Amino acid sequence: MNNRILIIEDEEKIARVLTLELRYEGYDTDTAYTGKIGLEKAEARQWDLILLDVMLPELNGMDVLRRLRRAGNHTPVILLTARDAVPDKVSGLDHGADDYVTKPFEIEELLARIRVCLRRSPVDDPTGTDSLSVYDLRINEGTRDIERAGRKVELTSREFDLLLYLVKNKNQVLTREQMISQVWGYDFAGDTNVVDVYIRYLRKKIDKEHDLPLIHTFRGVGYSIKEPGK
């Protein structure tokens, strides 16, 4: 079955180009031209990826993203934004976006970022019997549920993938390059500083309310998740 991509974009010319290019690449697509209709379509069926414009009529892209994540919808989302200021990019990531592309963009770059987002392997065991742990952190790889000290932790799909990679390699120091290649993919077109951004997000959600931090920085090398005392 082809991957299904929902395009939420109010500029019809851009939406048409995206549709043609994505279908040529073998993806199934649908389009919404307003935030309200886009949210309805996003909630109506299962999508493998959503391309979401930020500036939309009726309901802006950030509101669409916020509502999807609040409802527990973790479909990967790539934001399409004309705003290239760092605070705007960080705001999008903070609200649960997996990536962003600044307009105007080269279609080849967007296609590469789409491939990276879709590379995450589908869950083979929907019952989620595979569990991993570090100290009081529990990860159910099947259901993608996370708890720390018995309290549920909500992560975006990219945050989850990064945390999972850290936990599977616990007590080992991982370089930014290793994390980029394993979590974002070898053809990732961005900067390795994105790892630092996501580590900061994970710390806020995993470590902030706890006395014993699990995520550690090794200056000049990378990061590790470790059992306290090790």
C-alpha positions in Angstrom: 0.0 0.0 0.0 1.3 3.5 -0.9 2.0 6.0 1.9 -0.9 8.4 2.4 -0.1 12.1 2.7 -2.5 14.9 3.5 -1.6 18.3 2.1 -3.1 21.2 4.1 -2.2 24.3 2.0 -4.3 27.3 1.0 -2.2 28.4 -2.0 -3.7 26.4 -4.8 -0.7 26.6 -7.0 1.6 25.2 -4.3 -1.0 22.5 -3.4 -1.3 21.5 -7.0 2.5 21.2 -7.5 2.8 19.2 -4.3 0.0 16.9 -5.4 1.6 16.3 -8.8 5.1 15.7 -7.4 4.0 13.4 -4.6 1.8 11.3 -6.8 4.6 11.0 -9.3 6.7 9.6 -6.4 4.0 7.1 -5.7 2.3 8.6 -2.7 -1.5 8.8 -2.3 -2.6 12.3 -1.5 -5.6 14.4 -0.6 -5.7 18.2 -0.2 -7.4 20.7 2.1 -7.4 24.4 1.5 -8.4 25.7 5.0 -7.3 24.8 8.5 -10.8 23.7 9.5 -11.3 21.3 6.6 -7.7 20.1 7.0 -8.3 19.2 10.7 -11.5 17.4 9.8 -9.7 15.3 7.1 -6.7 14.7 9.4 -9.1 13.2 12.0 -11.3 11.3 9.6 -8.8 8.7 8.5 -5.3 7.4 9.1 -2.5 9.3 7.4 1.2 8.4 7.2 2.2 12.1 7.0 0.7 15.6 7.0 2.2 18.6 5.2 0.8 21.6 7.1 1.0 25.2 6.0 1.2 27.6 9.0 -0.7 30.5 7.5 -4.2 29.1 6.8 -7.7 30.6 6.7 -10.3 29.7 9.3 -7.8 27.9 11.6 -4.1 28.4 11.4 -1.6 25.6 11.1 -0.3 25.9 14.7 -3.9 25.5 16.0 -4.4 22.5 13.7 -1.2 20.9 15.0 -2.1 21.7 18.7 -5.5 20.1 18.4 -4.2 17.0 16.7 -1.5 16.5 19.4 -4.0 17.2 22.2 -6.3 14.5 20.8 -3.4 12.0 20.8 -2.9 12.0 17.0 0.9 11.4 16.5 0.9 11.4 12.7 4.2 12.9 11.5 3.8 16.6 10.6 6.0 18.7 8.4 5.3 22.4 8.7 5.4 24.6 5.5 6.2 28.1 6.7 7.2 31.4 5.1 8.6 32.4 8.5 12.3 31.5 8.9 13.0 33.2 12.2 14.3 30.8 14.8 11.5 31.5 17.4 8.9 30.5 14.8 10.7 27.3 14.0 11.1 26.4 17.7 7.4 27.2 18.3 6.4 24.7 15.6 8.6 22.0 17.1 7.4 22.8 20.6 3.8 22.2 19.4 4.6 18.8 18.1 5.8 19.2 14.5 8.4 16.7 13.4 10.1 18.9 10.9 9.6 22.2 9.0 10.5 23.5 5.5 10.7 27.2 4.8 9.1 28.7 1.7 10.2 28.9 -1.0 11.6 25.4 -0.9 13.2 23.0 -3.4 10.9 20.0 -4.0 13.9 17.7 -3.8 14.6 18.9 -0.2 11.0 18.4 0.8 10.9 14.9 -0.7 14.0 14.0 1.3 12.5 15.3 4.5 9.3 13.3 3.7 11.4 10.1 3.2 13.1 10.7 6.6 9.8 11.1 8.4 8.3 8.0 6.8 11.4 5.9 7.4 10.3 5.1 11.0 9.4 1.4 10.9 5.7 0.5 11.5 4.8 -1.2 14.7 4.6 -4.9 14.2 3.1 -5.7 17.6 0.0 -3.5 18.3 -0.4 -5.1 21.7 2.8 -3.5 22.8 4.5 -6.4 24.6 8.0 -5.0 24.1 9.0 -2.9 27.0 12.2 -1.1 27.8 13.3 0.7 31.0 15.9 2.9 32.5 15.6 3.4 36.2 11.9 4.6 36.7 11.4 5.4 33.0 9.3 2.8 31.1 8.8 2.7 27.3 6.3 0.4 25.6 7.7 0.2 22.1 4.5 -1.4 20.7 2.0 1.2 21.9 4.6 4.0 22.1 3.5 4.7 25.7 6.0 6.3 28.0 5.9 6.7 31.8 8.3 8.1 34.3 7.8 7.3 38.0 4.3 6.1 37.0 3.3 9.3 35.3 2.5 9.3 31.5 4.8 11.4 29.3 3.5 12.8 26.0 6.1 13.0 23.2 6.0 13.8 19.5 6.9 10.9 17.1 10.4 12.4 16.6 11.0 12.8 20.3 9.9 9.2 20.9 12.2 7.9 18.2 15.2 9.8 19.7 14.4 8.7 23.2 14.0 5.1 22.1 17.4 5.2 20.4 19.0 6.6 23.5 17.3 3.9 25.7 18.3 1.1 23.4 21.8 2.3 23.8 21.7 3.2 27.5 24.9 3.9 29.3 26.6 4.5 26.0 27.7 8.0 24.8 26.2 8.7 21.4 27.4 11.4 19.0 25.2 13.8 17.2 26.1 12.2 13.9 25.0 8.8 15.2 21.7 10.1 16.4 21.1 12.0 13.1 21.8 8.9 11.0 19.7 6.6 13.1 16.8 8.8 14.0 16.6 11.4 11.1 18.2 9.3 8.4 21.4 9.4 6.3 19.9 11.8 3.8 18.9 14.3 6.4 19.4 17.8 4.9 19.5 19.8 8.1 22.1 20.7 10.7 23.2 18.4 13.6 22.2 21.2 16.0 18.7 19.8 15.6 19.8 17.0 18.0 20.5 19.6 20.7 17.0 21.1 20.3 15.3 17.8 20.7 17.5 16.8 23.6 16.3 20.0 25.3 12.7 19.0 24.6 13.3 15.5 26.0 14.9 16.9 29.2 11.9 19.2 29.8 9.5 16.2 29.5 11.6 13.5 31.1 13.9 15.0 33.7 12.5 18.5 34.7 10.2 17.3 37.5 12.6 14.7 38.9 15.6 14.9 41.3 17.7 12.3 39.3 18.3 13.3 35.7 18.6 10.4 33.2 19.8 12.3 30.1 23.5 13.5 30.3 25.7 15.7 28.2 29.2 14.8 27.3 30.7 18.0 26.2 32.3 17.8 22.8 31.1 14.3 22.2 27.3 13.8 22.5 24.6 12.5 24.9 23.7 9.5 26.9 20.8 8.2 28.9 22.1 6.5 32.1 20.9 4.7 35.2 21.6 7.0 38.2 24.9 6.1 39.8 26.4 4.6 36.6 
